[in-house]
């Protein structure tokens, strides 16, 4: 799969346009994530860009650092501290840190994408794909008129590949709008690729996939398992 650098840049632009007219009251209103306002989601997306720029810059120097020195506690404190910002403050910070992340990545040569990072025990290319997922999945959570139907087939396939460990053993996902199956067993679940991806991501699909829908497991852990169910 090609590295989705341009897709991340497009996602940043789409995100900034989607929130361009939000008022302070709308920012403070609930998002689709339980317990989080739109401000919480935007604070997370903004600081995620800052943290990934830090990890990426160090990786290009051959250095390994954590995304957050203080771990999950620091991450959560930053989100809570920024969530109450005004709409203009959120837009300005998001634009600044997204541009800074893109600037760091613009310095990478082809061989640099294999440089290791401590985050998910992966590589720099994995950080790009992680940002891709963060932007497009949380765009849905913001409840600003963007749904999984705006996800591209390429993104949806990638999301399914990443999230397939959530699917219990014994099931097969089969897309009905093209070729593609993801298999852990004989019981079939069918749907359009965006709908299958949304369901696996715990978001509401435009059309509910057909078949017995099991309870999904947790988000893929750190590190990502090296052995995954087969895709065909």
Secondary structure as UniProt FT lines:
FT   HELIX           5..18
FT   TURN            19..21
FT   HELIX           24..28
FT   TURN            34..35
FT   HELIX           38..60
FT   TURN            61..62
FT   TURN            69..70
FT   HELIX           71..83
FT   HELIX           87..105
FT   TURN            106..107
FT   HELIX           110..114
FT   HELIX           119..121
FT   HELIX           124..141
FT   TURN            142..143
FT   HELIX           148..150
FT   HELIX           153..163
FT   HELIX           164..166
FT   TURN            169..170
FT   STRAND          171..175
FT   STRAND          181..183
FT   STRAND          187..191
FT   HELIX           193..200
FT   TURN            201..202
FT   STRAND          230..231
//
